[in-house]
């Protein structure tokens, strides 16, 4: 059994459903310590995080820092009966390794560890620093005590990071066919529109919030928020929930609630979108309240960025494919690291089975992945 297959299998057999770590981080920390890394465990609330570095101390004037970012937690398996093999028993069938987290993202984490061990063994005096940051709180609903908290800690300790490779499963059909060079922002709100409850037969004595909101909703849905730009598609606005009514067909409801979400590009800002949405509501004379929640700002590693160009070149040469450079998909922990002024690029295995029953990774791609990460180290710091 190869090193990366062995370590991925060991991680899959640990039931690390968020925020449980089930011993994944100490297993990895122990290996990296033996390879000469300084290893720190950062525990916040119920969440374990690991920060391992190798090379020069973090000082002004020392060389650049390249880190790898990943998570050891996984989503629940769902009904085990839907799996052909038990989700927490790593199983190889027809050239694929099955198990929860095989692709998202224990395979990438194992590949990063193997790549880092090999890189520092062959380059004990590489320039700058290499590091690994892992959390067990990426898949949960809040991500409060994972990378978000670690980055707050980094701000107080003055940690400098230049480049970050995230191992999220970015590829679509073949390893390296798509890399993420940024992510859209996500801005949500709960909107409450207030009316006056009454009898449907006496509408002059009531105020129907459904009727009041409908023209504003039409305008919000038709609004062109921006045109996007070279790196991002146009900002999208969606209503995910719309509720009003008592269940009776003779009562005009007193309130209406709507959950809304913007996935927005760097062509807009959260503050501008909020102001424009509120202006529409006000123009329609609505009595409303809005509770906003900004879960992630957009980030972009622009073309010409040295990490972005390096990862593209490595995909071309090692995977034999010219990667699509995308800002699509949901958010990732990269959103917390990028505001430190870090170039962030995401490259990992095929994402076709992530979060599903029978999650798997192709053995050929799993075996290729440490070489991809190691080559990035070689070119950035070798
Ligand atoms: Zn993931």
Boltz pocket constraint, residues with backbone or C-beta under 6 A from the ligand:
constraints:
  - pocket:
      binder: B
      contacts: [[A, 71], [A, 104], [A, 105], [A, 138], [A, 168], [A, 169]]
      max_distance: 6.0
